[in-house]
Amino acid sequence: MEDQQRKAAPTSTADSTPKVTGIGGIFFFSDNPQQTRDWYALNLGLEVNEWGSTFEFRNVDRPEEVHALQWSPFQTGTNYFAPSHKEFMINYRVQNIEGLVNRLRENGVTILDDVASSDYGKFVHVLDADGNKIELWEPR
């Protein structure tokens, strides 16, 4: 049934609706990030890079598209998750980040910074209804 629904309503490559399209990363506190990376590499076979581990996957509707999810331990207490007091932060992959930020602003969502561009794409940070800092990322 799900396959029929997906095939009946394929995602258009021209779709520019401001929205989340997937998870871009899972970030969490660790008392010793290097030891945590090493443990996951040794015990679970993760291929670890300087940030953690990158999981690549393909878009089911457009298999030529390769996406990535970044798994990363951060030093406990880092300010990168502030102002949230949680021990995690989720990065959501989005399309039309500027349009999404405009809609969030209209809805009264706390926008923590301006959209910034980098070699990896565009980023912005917002707070969800529970005060969790989330990162929105539009890949290049």
Contacts in CASP RR format, 6 or more apart in sequence:
PFRMAT RR
TARGET T0000
AUTHOR 0000-0000-0000
METHOD contacts of the structure
MODEL  1
MEDQQRKAAPTSTADSTPKVTGIGGIFFFSDNPQQTRDWYALNLGLEVNE
WGSTFEFRNVDRPEEVHALQWSPFQTGTNYFAPSHKEFMINYRVQNIEGL
VNRLRENGVTILDDVASSDYGKFVHVLDADGNKIELWEPR
6 60 0 8 1.000
6 61 0 8 1.000
10 61 0 8 1.000
11 61 0 8 1.000
11 62 0 8 1.000
13 62 0 8 1.000
15 95 0 8 1.000
16 95 0 8 1.000
16 96 0 8 1.000
17 95 0 8 1.000
17 96 0 8 1.000
18 94 0 8 1.000
18 95 0 8 1.000
18 96 0 8 1.000
18 97 0 8 1.000
18 98 0 8 1.000
18 99 0 8 1.000
18 100 0 8 1.000
18 102 0 8 1.000
18 103 0 8 1.000
19 94 0 8 1.000
19 95 0 8 1.000
19 96 0 8 1.000
19 100 0 8 1.000
20 92 0 8 1.000
20 93 0 8 1.000
20 94 0 8 1.000
20 136 0 8 1.000
21 93 0 8 1.000
21 94 0 8 1.000
21 95 0 8 1.000
22 67 0 8 1.000
22 92 0 8 1.000
22 93 0 8 1.000
23 69 0 8 1.000
23 90 0 8 1.000
23 91 0 8 1.000
23 92 0 8 1.000
23 93 0 8 1.000
24 67 0 8 1.000
24 68 0 8 1.000
24 69 0 8 1.000
24 70 0 8 1.000
24 91 0 8 1.000
24 92 0 8 1.000
24 93 0 8 1.000
24 137 0 8 1.000
25 69 0 8 1.000
25 70 0 8 1.000
25 71 0 8 1.000
25 72 0 8 1.000
25 90 0 8 1.000
25 91 0 8 1.000
25 135 0 8 1.000
26 69 0 8 1.000
26 70 0 8 1.000
26 71 0 8 1.000
26 72 0 8 1.000
26 88 0 8 1.000
26 90 0 8 1.000
26 91 0 8 1.000
27 70 0 8 1.000
27 72 0 8 1.000
27 73 0 8 1.000
27 74 0 8 1.000
27 80 0 8 1.000
27 81 0 8 1.000
27 88 0 8 1.000
27 89 0 8 1.000
27 90 0 8 1.000
27 91 0 8 1.000
27 135 0 8 1.000
28 72 0 8 1.000
28 73 0 8 1.000
28 74 0 8 1.000
28 87 0 8 1.000
28 88 0 8 1.000
28 89 0 8 1.000
29 73 0 8 1.000
29 74 0 8 1.000
29 75 0 8 1.000
29 76 0 8 1.000
29 77 0 8 1.000
29 78 0 8 1.000
29 81 0 8 1.000
29 87 0 8 1.000
29 88 0 8 1.000
30 36 0 8 1.000
30 73 0 8 1.000
30 74 0 8 1.000
30 75 0 8 1.000
30 76 0 8 1.000
31 76 0 8 1.000
33 73 0 8 1.000
33 74 0 8 1.000
33 75 0 8 1.000
36 73 0 8 1.000
37 46 0 8 1.000
37 48 0 8 1.000
37 52 0 8 1.000
37 53 0 8 1.000
37 73 0 8 1.000
38 48 0 8 1.000
40 46 0 8 1.000
40 48 0 8 1.000
40 53 0 8 1.000
41 47 0 8 1.000
41 48 0 8 1.000
41 53 0 8 1.000
46 52 0 8 1.000
46 53 0 8 1.000
46 71 0 8 1.000
47 53 0 8 1.000
47 54 0 8 1.000
51 70 0 8 1.000
51 72 0 8 1.000
52 70 0 8 1.000
52 71 0 8 1.000
52 72 0 8 1.000
52 73 0 8 1.000
53 70 0 8 1.000
53 71 0 8 1.000
53 72 0 8 1.000
54 68 0 8 1.000
54 69 0 8 1.000
54 70 0 8 1.000
54 71 0 8 1.000
55 68 0 8 1.000
55 69 0 8 1.000
55 70 0 8 1.000
55 71 0 8 1.000
56 66 0 8 1.000
56 67 0 8 1.000
56 68 0 8 1.000
57 66 0 8 1.000
57 67 0 8 1.000
57 68 0 8 1.000
57 69 0 8 1.000
58 64 0 8 1.000
58 65 0 8 1.000
58 66 0 8 1.000
58 67 0 8 1.000
59 65 0 8 1.000
59 67 0 8 1.000
67 93 0 8 1.000
67 139 0 8 1.000
70 91 0 8 1.000
74 80 0 8 1.000
74 81 0 8 1.000
76 87 0 8 1.000
80 89 0 8 1.000
81 87 0 8 1.000
81 88 0 8 1.000
81 89 0 8 1.000
81 133 0 8 1.000
82 133 0 8 1.000
83 112 0 8 1.000
83 127 0 8 1.000
83 131 0 8 1.000
83 133 0 8 1.000
84 127 0 8 1.000
84 131 0 8 1.000
84 132 0 8 1.000
84 133 0 8 1.000
86 131 0 8 1.000
86 132 0 8 1.000
86 133 0 8 1.000
88 132 0 8 1.000
89 132 0 8 1.000
89 133 0 8 1.000
89 134 0 8 1.000
89 135 0 8 1.000
90 132 0 8 1.000
90 134 0 8 1.000
90 135 0 8 1.000
91 134 0 8 1.000
91 135 0 8 1.000
91 136 0 8 1.000
91 137 0 8 1.000
92 134 0 8 1.000
92 135 0 8 1.000
92 136 0 8 1.000
92 137 0 8 1.000
93 137 0 8 1.000
93 138 0 8 1.000
93 139 0 8 1.000
94 100 0 8 1.000
94 136 0 8 1.000
94 137 0 8 1.000
94 138 0 8 1.000
95 138 0 8 1.000
96 138 0 8 1.000
97 115 0 8 1.000
97 122 0 8 1.000
97 124 0 8 1.000
97 136 0 8 1.000
97 137 0 8 1.000
97 138 0 8 1.000
98 115 0 8 1.000
100 136 0 8 1.000
101 111 0 8 1.000
101 115 0 8 1.000
101 124 0 8 1.000
101 126 0 8 1.000
101 136 0 8 1.000
104 111 0 8 1.000
104 126 0 8 1.000
105 111 0 8 1.000
109 126 0 8 1.000
109 127 0 8 1.000
110 126 0 8 1.000
110 127 0 8 1.000
110 131 0 8 1.000
111 124 0 8 1.000
111 125 0 8 1.000
111 126 0 8 1.000
112 124 0 8 1.000
112 125 0 8 1.000
112 126 0 8 1.000
112 127 0 8 1.000
112 133 0 8 1.000
113 124 0 8 1.000
113 125 0 8 1.000
114 124 0 8 1.000
115 122 0 8 1.000
115 123 0 8 1.000
115 124 0 8 1.000
116 122 0 8 1.000
116 123 0 8 1.000
116 124 0 8 1.000
119 140 0 8 1.000
120 137 0 8 1.000
120 139 0 8 1.000
120 140 0 8 1.000
121 137 0 8 1.000
121 138 0 8 1.000
121 139 0 8 1.000
121 140 0 8 1.000
122 137 0 8 1.000
122 138 0 8 1.000
123 135 0 8 1.000
123 136 0 8 1.000
123 137 0 8 1.000
123 138 0 8 1.000
124 135 0 8 1.000
124 136 0 8 1.000
125 133 0 8 1.000
125 134 0 8 1.000
125 135 0 8 1.000
125 136 0 8 1.000
126 133 0 8 1.000
126 134 0 8 1.000
126 136 0 8 1.000
127 133 0 8 1.000
127 134 0 8 1.000
128 134 0 8 1.000
END
